[in-house]
Structure formats: structure tokens, C-alpha cells
Amino acid sequence: MKNLADLTLELSNQLSGLEKRCRRELASAERERDRALVAGGAKRVLSRYQKELDEAKQSQLASLESADEVRGRTILKAEDKRRGDLLKEERKYRAARKKATNKKRDQIQKARKKWRDAMLKARRTSLIEQRGLRKAADEALERAIEDARDAHTFAIEDGRLAYRVAVQDDLVDERLAVDSARRKADRSMIGATIAYERAVAHAETTMRRELRDHPEARLAQLAHDGKTSEIRQACERDKEAVFRKFTRERRQLTKRRLKRRSKK
């Protein structure tokens, strides 16, 4: 039994097959038209028409390639900037860690020196007083070490948070730059396609005007227009039939699924 993925794949394959068939039929009709124009004495008209189409296509391809290259360079630049910024932030974070670690070490060293001084001072007192002094020195050392470790942990976490925020900012900046580059390229590509379509329309208009001096070729062009219209209409009908079939089978699949669920 087919599932939704099977139906979708089947739809895609059928549409792809239809597109290929339609392109073949249109290309065949165009070749027939070209032969008829040559036979009707409009070879020079056809030659100019095809030359204009080739030039329009070359111009479009050059514009598309240029837009794609600009997009690629902009994206690479954004990636390089992000890598450089991340490296700077990594260095800042490492420096903050090192500074916090050195500060903790210095604080603990100072605390140990105070503890040793307190121990020496305690030894010069009576045995009765030494116990209390030693205990007070030990507790002071423990507090100092704990404070140094807490300060170190806070500094590290603060540096890590700042690093993460900076990294996110850098990633956002990169994404914005990439999105902007893609939108700009898309606009350029759309503009190139529109310019190409206009050039094709202009070339066709020119050709039809020139065919007025070649009645037989002009009739061949009119026949070609009718044939291509029929081909396109047939293709659209076939596509609509494929979509209707897909919709119908998908609904049937949904009904079967709901029916199975209701039985559980």
C-alpha cells in the first residue's frame, strides 16, 4: 500500500516526465517552423531571430554568473569575518581565564603567607593560646581559599557568558550578511531573467514584423503559433489530471488512516 511519500515521489516523477515530453514536442514544433521559414524565403529573418535569441541568452547567463560570483564572494567574506571575530573572542576569553586563574593563585599565595605568619606568631605564645590561634588561622585560610575559588568561578562564568554572547552576535552578523547577499543575488537573477524574456519578446516581435514580406513564411509562423498553443494546453491538462489523481489518492490515504485510528 502506498504512503504519502510514495504518492509525492510518484507525483514528482510524473510531472518531470510531462515537462520533458512537452519540451520535446515544443522543440520538434520549432524545428518544423524553422524549416518552413527557410522554405518560405525567410532564412535571413530566421537567422537574425536566432542570433538575437543567442545574444539574449548569453547576456542572461553572464548576468546570472556575475550575480552568483558576487554572492559567493560576499558569503566568503562574511565567513572570514566571522572566523576572525570568533578567534578574537576566543583569545579574549582565554585571556580572561588566565587573568582569573592568576588572580586566584595570587590570592591563595597571600592567604597561605598570612597563615604561615599566623602559625609563627602562634608558636611564640603559650601552649594554651596556640590552639585557638592555630584554629583561627586555619579558618581564615579556608575562607580566603574559598573566596578566591568563588571569585575565580564567577570570573570564568562571566567571561564564558560574554564569550557566548559575542559568538552569537558574530553568528547573527554572518547570517544577516549571507541572507543579504542571497537576496541581492536573487534580485539580480530575477532582473536578468526579466531582461532575457523582454529580449526574446522583442526578437519575436521583430521577426513577425519582418515576416510580413514573406507571406508563405508568415503563414508557417501562424501555424506554428497554433500548434505550440495546442501543445501547451495539452501539457497543462495533463498536469491538472496528475494533480487531481494525487489529491484523490491522498484523500483516500487519509481516510484509511483515520479509519484505522478509529478502530484502535
C-alpha positions in Angstrom: 0.0 0.0 0.0 1.3 3.4 -0.9 2.1 6.0 1.7 2.3 9.8 1.4 6.0 9.7 0.5 5.3 7.2 -2.3 2.5 9.4 -3.7 4.6 12.5 -3.5 7.5 10.8 -5.3 5.1 9.4 -8.0 3.7 12.9 -8.5 7.2 14.4 -8.9 8.3 11.7 -11.4 5.1 12.1 -13.4 5.4 15.9 -13.5 9.1 15.6 -14.5 8.1 13.2 -17.3 5.4 15.6 -18.5 7.9 18.5 -18.6 10.4 16.5 -20.6 7.6 15.4 -23.1 6.4 19.0 -23.5 9.9 20.3 -24.1 10.5 17.6 -26.7 7.2 18.4 -28.5 7.8 22.2 -28.4 11.4 21.7 -29.7 10.1 19.5 -32.5 7.5 22.1 -33.5 10.1 24.8 -33.5 12.3 22.8 -35.8 9.4 22.3 -38.2 8.7 26.0 -38.1 12.3 26.8 -38.8 12.3 24.5 -41.9 9.1 26.1 -43.1 10.5 29.7 -42.7 13.6 28.7 -44.7 11.5 27.1 -47.4 9.3 30.3 -47.4 12.2 32.5 -48.2 12.7 33.9 -44.7 16.1 32.4 -44.0 17.7 35.7 -43.2 14.8 36.7 -40.9 15.2 33.4 -39.1 19.0 33.8 -38.8 18.6 37.3 -37.3 16.0 36.0 -34.9 18.2 33.1 -33.7 21.2 35.4 -33.4 19.2 37.8 -31.1 18.0 34.8 -29.0 21.6 33.6 -28.6 22.8 37.0 -27.6 19.9 37.4 -25.1 20.7 34.0 -23.6 24.4 34.8 -23.4 23.7 38.1 -21.7 21.4 36.3 -19.2 23.9 33.6 -18.4 26.7 36.3 -17.9 24.4 38.2 -15.5 23.5 35.1 -13.6 27.1 34.0 -13.3 28.1 37.5 -12.2 25.4 37.6 -9.5 26.4 34.1 -8.4 30.1 35.2 -8.1 29.2 38.3 -6.2 27.1 36.3 -3.8 29.9 33.7 -3.3 32.5 36.4 -2.6 30.2 38.1 -0.1 29.4 34.9 1.7 33.1 34.0 1.9 33.9 37.5 3.2 31.2 37.1 5.9 32.6 33.7 6.8 36.1 35.0 7.0 35.0 37.9 9.2 33.1 35.5 11.5 36.1 33.3 11.8 38.3 36.3 12.6 35.8 37.7 15.1 35.4 34.3 16.8 39.2 34.0 17.1 39.4 37.4 18.8 36.6 36.4 21.2 38.3 33.1 21.9 41.6 35.0 22.7 39.7 37.4 25.0 38.1 34.5 26.8 41.4 32.7 27.2 43.0 35.9 28.5 40.1 36.4 31.0 40.5 32.8 32.2 44.3 33.3 32.6 43.8 36.5 34.4 41.2 35.0 36.8 43.4 31.9 37.4 46.5 34.1 38.1 44.4 36.2 40.5 43.2 33.1 42.3 46.7 31.9 42.6 48.0 35.2 44.0 45.1 35.4 46.5 45.8 31.9 47.7 49.5 32.6 48.0 48.9 35.7 50.0 46.4 33.8 52.2 49.0 31.0 52.8 51.6 33.6 53.7 49.3 35.1 56.2 48.6 31.6 57.5 52.3 30.8 57.9 52.9 34.2 59.6 50.0 33.4 62.0 51.5 30.0 62.7 54.9 31.5 63.5 53.2 34.1 65.8 51.2 31.4 67.5 54.4 29.4 68.3 55.7 32.3 70.3 52.6 32.2 72.5 51.8 29.8 75.3 50.5 26.4 74.6 47.2 27.3 76.0 46.8 30.2 73.4 48.3 28.3 70.4 45.3 26.1 69.9 42.9 29.0 69.4 45.3 31.0 67.3 46.0 28.0 65.1 42.3 27.3 64.6 41.6 30.9 63.8 44.5 30.9 61.2 43.2 27.7 59.6 39.7 29.1 59.4 40.9 32.3 57.9 43.0 30.4 55.3 40.0 28.2 54.4 37.8 31.3 54.0 40.4 33.0 51.8 40.8 30.0 49.6 37.0 29.6 49.3 36.6 33.3 48.4 39.4 33.0 45.9 37.8 30.0 44.3 34.4 31.6 44.3 35.8 34.8 42.7 37.6 32.6 40.1 34.5 30.7 39.3 32.4 33.9 38.9 35.0 35.5 36.7 35.2 32.4 34.5 31.5 32.1 34.2 31.2 35.8 33.5 33.8 35.5 30.8 32.2 32.4 29.3 28.8 34.2 29.2 30.4 37.2 27.5 32.1 34.9 25.1 28.8 33.1 24.2 27.0 36.4 23.7 29.8 37.6 21.4 29.8 34.3 19.5 26.0 34.6 19.0 26.4 38.2 17.8 29.1 37.1 15.3 26.9 34.3 14.0 23.9 36.6 13.7 26.0 39.1 11.8 27.2 36.4 9.5 23.7 35.1 8.9 22.4 38.6 8.1 25.3 39.3 5.7 24.7 35.9 4.0 20.9 36.5 3.7 21.5 40.0 2.3 23.9 38.6 -0.3 21.4 35.9 -1.3 18.6 38.4 -1.6 20.7 40.7 -3.7 21.8 37.9 -5.9 18.2 36.7 -6.3 17.1 40.2 -7.3 19.9 40.4 -9.9 19.0 36.9 -11.2 15.3 37.9 -11.4 16.3 41.0 -13.2 18.4 39.0 -15.7 15.6 36.7 -16.4 13.1 39.5 -16.9 15.6 41.2 -19.3 16.0 37.9 -21.2 12.3 37.5 -21.5 12.0 41.1 -22.8 14.7 40.5 -25.3 13.0 37.3 -26.5 9.7 39.1 -26.8 11.4 41.9 -28.8 13.1 39.4 -31.1 9.8 37.7 -31.8 8.1 41.0 -32.5 10.8 42.0 -34.9 10.7 38.6 -36.6 6.9 38.7 -37.0 7.1 42.2 -38.5 9.8 41.1 -41.0 7.7 38.1 -42.0 5.1 40.4 -43.5 7.3 40.5 -46.5 7.2 36.7 -46.8 3.6 35.6 -46.9 4.3 31.8 -47.1 6.7 32.0 -44.1 4.2 34.2 -42.2 1.5 31.5 -42.7 4.0 28.9 -41.4 4.6 31.1 -38.3 0.9 31.4 -37.7 0.5 27.6 -38.0 3.4 27.2 -35.5 1.7 29.5 -33.1 -1.4 27.4 -33.2 0.5 24.2 -32.7 2.5 25.4 -29.8 -0.6 26.7 -28.2 -2.2 23.2 -28.5 0.9 21.6 -27.1 1.0 23.9 -24.0 -2.8 23.4 -23.4 -2.4 19.7 -23.6 0.5 19.8 -21.2 -1.5 21.9 -18.7 -4.4 19.5 -19.0 -2.2 16.5 -18.3 -0.6 18.3 -15.3 -4.0 19.1 -13.9 -5.0 15.4 -14.3 -1.9 14.3 -12.5 -2.6 16.7 -9.6 -6.2 15.6 -9.4 -5.1 12.0 -9.2 -2.6 12.8 -6.5 -5.2 14.8 -4.5 -7.7 11.9 -4.8 -5.3 9.3 -3.7 -4.0 11.4 -0.8 -7.6 11.9 0.4 -8.2 8.1 0.2 -5.0 7.5 2.1 -6.1 10.0 4.8 -9.5 8.3 5.1 -7.9 4.9 5.5 -5.5 6.2 8.2 -8.4 7.8 10.1 -10.4 4.6 9.8 -7.6 2.6 11.3 -7.2 5.0 14.2 -10.9 4.8 15.0 -10.7 1.1 15.3 -8.0 1.2 17.9 
